[in-house]
Amino acid sequence: MGPCHRWKKPCLTCLLLGLFCHAQAADWCAQPELNVNGLSKHFDDANGPPADTKNEINTGLGLTCPLKGVGHWRDEIEGGFYKNSHFTNSFYAAYGIYYPLNSMLFAGLRNMVATGYPTDSYRTGLVAGPLPTVKLELGSTISLNLSFIPKRNAIVFANLGYRF
């Protein structure tokens, strides 16, 4: 079976979830955003495997729903899937809160939980934690999200959002 076969269930699940959430969005999701997960950059760790052995093309989809905000801060929830740095499928959920630096640039934290990371015996472990994130809004429909994963071998992760 080809590589597309592995993505049929996650793609269909995400699409159905997106359609359901969009239909229910009037009360809690101001303007849904489809995220195309994509690129990461790993930096070498002297105590671990070299960065060039990691997957840096992290394809996947997600759905973000902006919430009502907290004062000047904006907040949102997000969920989806991607091919992680260990070439394993990951499903994730996140809550992000961002402060506007200007009309296009927001900085904050994305608190995320993801599956599919190595444990001592197999690759079904969870990872969780806050990720410093910068959100750049390019017009009213496109956004670029850059998250920093502060570990010994730091990672920068990017995804592109499209509001509908």
Sequence and secondary structure as in RCSB ss.txt:
>XXXX:A:sequence
MGPCHRWKKPCLTCLLLGLFCHAQAADWCAQPELNVNGLSKHFDDANGPPADTKNEINTGLGLTCPLKGVGHWRD
EIEGGFYKNSHFTNSFYAAYGIYYPLNSMLFAGLRNMVATGYPTDSYRTGLVAGPLPTVKLELGSTISLNLSFIP
KRNAIVFANLGYRF
>XXXX:A:secstr
  TTGGGHHHHHHHHHHHHHHHHTHHHH SS EEEEEEEEEE   TTS  GGGS  EEEEEEEEEE   BTTBEE
EEEEEEEE TTS EEEEEEEEEEEESSSSEEEEEEEEEEEEE  SSSS EEEEEEEEEEEEEETTTEEEEEEEE 
STT EEEEEEEEE 
